[in-house]
């Protein structure tokens, strides 16, 4: 498969950002977010002949309109990293031609090195906060890859932005009911920024020689039913899909760590929790910025059972307690807890322990209709660090787990019997 760049443009907001909105101040949660990039790829099948020039013109115009609403994404981070200078520098917009058809591409498994070519991550210019790559397959299908700086936005915001852009592209204006328009709630006042040493804790693996490999593991609806039965809840409690999949994956990862070290040891799982609808201060679903924080879940070798049901209970009990605490905590307390959690994650990574985990489930990814229908598939190109990202599958009742691990350890992980039995 060969991908050739056809054009590169720089798209600015359709309306100039007012002078009073030029300085978008970051919150402490923005500061703590890694200097990495989030990426998502949306695949579409089209009917009949495709006019690439016409499609690109529409995409450029609607993107420009969407950026007027999400104006910080068209700005640049200041040198001190405390705010975004919103003077409409724009986003990078690439168009490519893929030599294969979409069906041929999907038959490649598809491997992560093929997927990563559909986003502009190989040539990241750190001044750009958003980069878009529109890839046209030989059959007329296309894939829109969007990459965004995690220092400015989280996964929830990015999906909302893409839905807003899609709505404008298909003729929905600024979205009839305004459901994807952002709100700028001055999160810097709720979570005040502060000085952090050298940009905070780096989440890059200490083993710089390690090759990180990303693979997809799909838990379909049937697998989810089996996991619910396997959890063996005595009181008939319905566990969430995310809890069930996270527990099974964590169990397999603990086994991987045991093989690597020769013995069982304490492990930390650090999921990302959205604060939207949970924090004591009102944080809206539409609030722009990073509105999440990691929280630690500890597996203690001498205290915690290693059965699947034990891990389900551990994750659910810890999560429930954290949610109850967040509902009463002040913004300052949440910031302090987030900083302590990041420090724990950093220490785990220094000892080559896996711990980063995030869920994009229930994000309206499959609602992003640009005018060619809903996405045929949505995925991610993976991560440069060891982590797990969960996403809804196309059917809506299953989960796709994108697991990024050291190349040597991914083979042990995918050989786990539960992973073999319950994924495709």
C-alpha positions as MATLAB code, in Angstrom:
seq = 'XXXXXXXXXXXXXXXXXXXXXXXXXXXXXXXXXXXXXXXXXXXXXXXXXXXXXXXXXXXXXXXXXXXXXXXXXXXXXXXXXXXXXXXXXXXXXXXXXXXXXXXXXXXXXXXXXXXXXXXXXXXXXXXXXXXXXXXXXXXXXXXXXXXXXXXXXXXXXXXXXXXXXXXXXXXXXXXXXXXXXXXXXXXXXXXXXXXXXXXXXXXXXXXXXXXXXXXXXXXXXXXXXXXXXXXXXXXXXXXXXXXXXXXXXXXXXXXXXXXXXXXXXXXXXXXXXXXXXXXXXXXXXXXXXXXXXXXXXXXXXXXXXXXXXXXXXXXXXXXXXXXXXXXXXXXXXXXXXXXXXXXXXXXXXXXXXXXXXXXXXXXXXXXXXXXXXXXXXXXXXXXXXXXXXXXXXXXXXXXXXXXXXXXXXXXXXXXXXXXXXXXX';
ca = [
       0.000    0.000    0.000;
       1.333    3.405   -1.006;
       0.100    6.798    0.172;
       1.052    9.963   -1.699;
       0.425   13.500   -0.461;
      -1.555   15.443   -3.063;
      -1.836   18.816   -1.335;
      -1.183   20.686    1.911;
      -3.211   23.685    3.063;
      -3.478   25.750    6.221;
      -7.094   26.374    7.218;
      -8.036   29.369    9.334;
     -11.358   30.106   11.073;
     -13.996   31.630    8.781;
     -14.437   34.517   11.218;
     -11.646   36.346   12.996;
     -11.457   35.613   16.701;
     -12.325   38.794   18.667;
      -9.478   40.501   20.502;
     -11.104   39.810   23.890;
     -10.878   36.058   23.191;
      -7.280   36.054   22.025;
      -5.832   34.622   25.254;
      -7.289   31.195   26.119;
      -5.859   30.307   29.511;
      -5.112   26.662   30.230;
      -6.171   24.957   33.450;
      -3.975   22.856   35.714;
      -5.543   19.722   34.202;
      -4.424   20.945   30.765;
      -0.927   21.425   32.126;
      -0.833   17.908   33.548;
      -1.990   16.317   30.301;
       0.869   14.817   28.370;
       2.502   16.626   25.484;
       1.364   13.784   23.237;
      -1.280   13.900   20.517;
      -4.704   12.235   20.366;
      -5.597   10.695   17.014;
      -8.817    9.341   15.548;
      -9.558    8.018   12.051;
     -13.056    7.949   10.518;
     -13.673    5.691    7.479;
     -16.464    6.298    4.955;
     -17.743    4.329    1.983;
     -19.169    6.431   -0.843;
     -21.636    5.663   -3.627;
     -20.774    6.168   -7.296;
     -18.018    8.380   -8.657;
     -16.195   10.692   -6.301;
     -15.250   14.272   -7.156;
     -12.209   14.660   -4.923;
     -11.864   18.377   -5.614;
     -15.496   19.076   -4.700;
     -15.327   16.974   -1.526;
     -12.150   18.728   -0.398;
     -13.591   22.179   -1.064;
     -16.612   21.359    1.096;
     -14.419   19.906    3.845;
     -12.157   22.962    3.869;
     -15.067   25.425    4.028;
     -16.903   23.544    6.781;
     -13.677   23.041    8.742;
     -13.075   26.775    8.597;
     -16.587   27.388    9.974;
     -16.143   24.825   12.754;
     -12.851   26.444   13.787;
     -14.680   29.722   14.378;
     -16.545   27.947   17.183;
     -13.525   25.942   18.409;
     -11.153   28.870   17.951;
      -8.412   27.730   20.432;
      -7.674   24.760   18.131;
      -6.517   27.215   15.451;
      -4.148   28.972   17.852;
      -0.675   28.230   19.210;
       0.622   27.456   22.679;
       2.655   30.233   24.251;
       6.245   29.485   25.267;
       5.376   29.313   28.961;
       2.641   26.737   28.197;
       0.048   28.631   30.229;
      -2.274   29.731   27.440;
      -3.180   29.476   23.763;
      -2.559   32.544   21.626;
      -5.746   32.637   19.512;
      -4.763   34.762   16.508;
      -6.169   32.301   13.964;
      -2.953   30.744   12.689;
      -5.035   27.769   11.541;
      -4.739   23.981   11.272;
      -2.771   21.822    8.869;
      -4.909   20.098    6.201;
      -3.433   17.366    3.993;
      -5.020   15.385    1.145;
      -3.548   12.018    0.137;
      -4.192    9.290   -2.413;
      -4.068    5.660   -1.250;
      -3.086    3.086   -3.865;
      -5.317    0.321   -2.465;
      -9.076    0.053   -2.012;
     -10.582    0.285    1.464;
     -11.462   -3.427    1.385;
      -7.839   -4.280    0.544;
      -6.681   -2.015    3.352;
      -8.961   -3.743    5.862;
      -7.636   -7.153    4.808;
      -4.197   -6.074    6.039;
      -5.627   -6.789    9.559;
      -5.021   -3.748    9.427;
      -1.622   -3.459   10.985;
      -0.771   -0.404   13.012;
       1.994    0.708   10.664;
      -0.599    0.935    7.873;
      -3.105    2.778   10.051;
      -0.493    5.295   11.201;
       0.014    6.421    7.607;
      -3.547    7.784    7.582;
      -2.695   10.526   10.078;
       0.011   13.171    9.882;
       1.771   11.902   12.994;
       5.042   11.018   11.282;
       5.784   14.661   10.527;
       4.466   16.366   13.648;
       5.123   20.073   13.782;
       4.795   20.969   17.447;
       3.371   24.401   16.666;
       0.172   22.936   15.190;
      -2.562   22.041   17.659;
      -4.674   20.162   15.092;
      -3.737   18.344   11.903;
      -6.226   16.817    9.469;
      -5.385   14.256    6.789;
      -8.048   13.273    4.245;
      -7.136    9.992    2.534;
      -8.863    8.896   -0.693;
      -8.752    5.170   -1.452;
      -8.633    3.822   -4.999;
     -12.268    2.663   -4.701;
     -13.553    6.148   -3.812;
     -13.856    5.517   -0.074;
     -12.088    7.926    2.230;
     -10.642    8.112    5.720;
     -10.388   11.341    7.700;
      -7.575   11.269   10.235;
      -7.555   13.967   12.917;
      -4.638   14.553   15.273;
      -4.856   17.039   18.163;
      -2.610   18.211   20.980;
      -3.606   16.642   24.294;
      -2.429   19.782   26.081;
      -5.425   21.685   24.728;
      -8.200   19.136   24.303;
      -9.305   15.721   25.500;
     -10.962   12.881   23.606;
     -14.478   14.050   24.455;
     -13.814   17.539   23.062;
     -12.160   16.188   19.934;
     -15.143   13.969   19.099;
     -17.496   16.906   19.642;
     -15.370   19.073   17.337;
     -15.399   16.417   14.613;
     -19.179   16.045   14.930;
     -19.576   19.826   14.691;
     -17.421   19.868   11.550;
     -19.383   16.929   10.078;
     -22.710   18.650   10.765;
     -21.566   21.809    8.999;
     -20.217   19.813    6.053;
     -23.510   18.033    5.407;
     -25.417   21.335    5.568;
     -26.427   21.380    9.209;
     -25.076   24.871    9.788;
     -23.779   25.357   13.309;
     -25.822   22.294   14.301;
     -29.531   22.963   14.598;
     -29.802   22.187   18.292;
     -26.297   23.344   19.122;
     -25.507   19.977   20.711;
     -21.851   19.981   19.643;
     -20.993   23.638   20.172;
     -18.354   24.171   22.877;
     -18.663   26.264   26.004;
     -15.707   28.099   27.468;
     -16.292   27.895   31.197;
     -13.029   29.398   32.479;
     -11.766   26.098   33.784;
      -8.545   27.910   34.661;
     -10.463   29.442   37.571;
     -11.862   26.095   38.751;
      -8.529   24.293   38.236;
      -5.974   27.143   38.537;
      -2.714   26.645   36.615;
       0.580   26.529   38.485;
       4.232   26.104   37.744;
       5.201   22.510   37.036;
       8.770   21.323   36.630;
       9.841   20.896   32.988;
       6.305   20.372   31.744;
       5.386   17.880   34.455;
       5.938   14.142   34.412;
       6.803   12.578   31.101;
       4.788    9.456   30.368;
       7.268    8.176   27.786;
       8.527    4.721   28.623;
      11.877    4.661   30.430;
      13.007    1.882   28.091;
      13.761    4.057   25.078;
      14.930    1.011   23.094;
      11.571   -0.724   23.418;
       9.453   -0.948   20.270;
       5.806   -0.246   21.048;
       3.338   -2.308   19.017;
      -0.396   -1.573   18.868;
      -2.936   -4.310   18.178;
      -6.717   -4.401   18.160;
      -8.724   -6.920   20.195;
     -12.467   -6.924   19.607;
     -14.967   -8.032   22.241;
     -18.268   -8.439   20.382;
     -21.751   -8.700   21.880;
     -21.401  -12.439   22.437;
     -18.096  -11.910   24.235;
     -19.703   -9.310   26.479;
     -22.430  -11.808   27.458;
     -19.755  -14.369   28.327;
     -17.874  -11.798   30.401;
     -21.020  -10.927   32.343;
     -21.556  -14.610   33.109;
     -17.877  -15.027   33.990;
     -17.986  -12.140   36.483;
     -20.263  -14.245   38.699;
     -22.013  -11.364   40.450;
     -23.936  -12.805   43.375;
     -26.420   -9.943   43.653;
     -27.270   -9.796   39.952;
     -25.491   -6.464   39.527;
     -25.012   -5.419   35.894;
     -21.370   -4.517   35.410;
     -20.526   -1.992   32.690;
     -18.902   -3.148   29.464;
     -15.850   -1.021   30.247;
     -15.374   -2.581   33.689;
     -15.659   -6.110   32.310;
     -13.199   -5.579   29.458;
     -10.799   -3.568   31.619;
     -10.767   -6.331   34.240;
     -10.010   -9.059   31.720;
      -7.259   -7.038   30.060;
      -5.729   -6.086   33.412;
      -5.725   -9.739   34.471;
      -3.828  -10.626   31.294;
      -1.399   -7.722   31.800;
      -0.676   -8.812   35.381;
       0.170  -12.246   33.964;
       2.453  -10.608   31.380;
       4.234   -8.736   34.179;
       4.599  -11.962   36.145;
       6.256  -13.671   33.161;
       8.557  -10.682   32.649;
       9.651  -10.450   36.297;
       9.480  -14.111   37.258;
       7.105  -13.443   40.143;
       3.845  -11.730   40.980;
       4.210   -8.107   42.125;
       2.015   -5.154   43.040;
       0.497   -3.384   40.032;
      -1.260   -0.085   39.435;
      -4.031    0.641   36.957;
      -4.587    4.332   36.219;
      -7.819    4.889   34.295;
      -8.833    8.343   33.091;
     -12.024    9.619   34.724;
     -14.118   12.314   33.083;
     -15.111   15.031   35.558;
     -18.055   16.137   33.431;
     -21.233   15.702   35.449;
     -19.267   14.479   38.482;
     -17.361   17.434   39.952;
     -19.024   19.475   42.718;
     -18.665   22.621   40.626;
     -20.729   22.582   37.428;
     -18.631   21.233   34.555;
     -20.691   20.853   31.402;
     -20.459   18.098   28.810;
     -19.588   20.861   26.342;
     -16.812   22.397   28.487;
     -13.732   22.897   26.330;
     -10.384   21.675   27.613;
      -9.053   18.685   29.504;
     -11.783   17.762   31.977;
     -10.455   14.449   33.234;
      -7.926   13.087   35.705;
      -6.301    9.708   36.329;
      -6.992    7.831   39.534;
      -5.055    4.864   40.952;
      -6.448    1.364   41.356;
      -4.005   -0.878   43.210;
      -3.538   -4.629   42.877;
      -1.682   -5.848   45.971;
      -0.155   -9.277   45.536;
      -0.758  -10.361   49.141;
      -4.227   -8.847   49.518;
      -6.040   -8.867   46.168;
      -7.393  -11.962   44.483;
      -6.288  -12.545   40.904;
      -9.522  -14.034   39.648;
     -11.496  -12.106   37.045;
     -14.347  -11.416   39.482;
     -11.886  -10.059   42.064;
     -10.575   -7.464   39.617;
     -14.114   -6.519   38.535;
     -14.982   -5.811   42.180;
     -11.724   -3.917   42.765;
     -12.229   -1.634   39.763;
     -15.900   -0.993   40.536;
     -15.397   -0.352   44.258;
     -12.450    2.001   43.707;
     -14.214    3.884   40.919;
     -17.390    4.278   42.988;
     -15.393    5.682   45.925;
     -13.498    8.128   43.701;
     -16.741    9.394   42.120;
     -18.232    9.971   45.573;
     -15.114   11.888   46.608;
     -15.032   13.996   43.409;
     -18.638   15.067   43.971;
     -17.593   16.734   47.235;
     -14.034   17.828   46.423;
     -12.995   21.367   45.568;
     -11.202   22.189   42.322;
      -7.969   22.629   44.268;
      -8.340   19.187   45.879;
      -9.004   17.594   42.494;
      -5.850   19.240   41.092;
      -3.766   17.962   43.999;
      -5.190   14.435   43.636;
      -4.529   14.502   39.866;
      -0.931   15.605   40.404;
      -0.357   12.824   42.942;
      -1.867   10.279   40.539;
       0.450   11.411   37.745;
       3.421   11.012   40.104;
       2.316    7.441   40.884;
       1.980    6.658   37.174;
       5.464    8.032   36.519;
       6.949    5.853   39.269;
       5.239    2.766   37.873;
       6.615    3.463   34.409;
      10.114    3.878   35.833;
       9.831    0.297   37.070;
       8.534   -0.885   33.684;
       5.035   -1.497   34.976;
       2.050   -1.020   32.691;
      -0.711    1.201   34.042;
      -2.235    3.739   31.584;
      -5.812    3.061   30.551;
      -8.480    5.205   28.881;
     -11.993    4.676   27.549;
     -13.639    6.504   24.645;
     -16.752    4.354   24.916;
     -20.080    6.166   24.555;
     -18.396    9.039   22.726;
     -20.587    9.773   19.653;
     -17.904    8.748   17.163;
     -20.292    6.861   14.911;
     -22.555    9.914   14.695;
     -19.991   11.885   12.653;
     -21.861   12.053    9.330;
     -20.185   14.393    6.820;
     -22.899   13.728    4.246;
     -21.845   10.260    3.127;
     -23.589    8.437    5.977;
     -22.236    7.382    9.348;
     -18.684    6.028    9.575;
     -18.044    2.504    8.346;
     -15.397    2.237   11.057;
     -13.593    4.447   13.585;
     -10.205    3.637   15.077;
      -6.998    5.067   16.474;
      -3.424    4.744   15.246;
      -2.246    3.742   18.698;
       0.238    5.260   21.109;
       3.960    5.793   21.583;
       3.646    4.615   25.189;
       2.276    1.412   26.687;
      -1.441    1.929   27.235;
      -4.917    0.615   26.433;
      -7.642    2.593   24.668;
     -11.207    1.245   24.639;
     -13.698    2.275   21.945;
     -17.212    1.210   21.009;
     -17.359   -1.199   18.103;
     -19.471   -0.458   15.040;
     -22.429   -2.505   16.345;
     -22.546   -0.544   19.600;
     -22.797   -3.556   21.911;
     -19.131   -4.539   21.879;
     -15.759   -2.931   22.544;
     -12.553   -2.655   20.547;
      -9.467   -2.592   22.749;
      -6.388   -0.983   21.188;
      -3.489   -2.363   23.209;
      -0.061   -0.726   22.896;
       2.723   -2.797   24.464;
       6.401   -3.586   24.168;
       6.828   -5.844   21.135;
       8.112   -8.726   23.265;
       5.212   -8.471   25.696;
       2.399   -8.158   23.160;
       3.052  -11.762   22.085;
       2.612  -12.967   25.677;
      -0.542  -10.867   26.063;
      -2.250  -12.155   22.922;
      -1.443  -15.747   23.964;
      -3.452  -15.390   27.176;
      -6.212  -18.009   27.096;
      -9.010  -15.601   28.033;
      -7.873  -13.148   25.355;
      -7.804  -15.965   22.804;
     -11.237  -17.243   23.823;
     -13.082  -13.934   24.031;
     -11.662  -11.689   21.298;
     -11.565  -11.652   17.546;
];
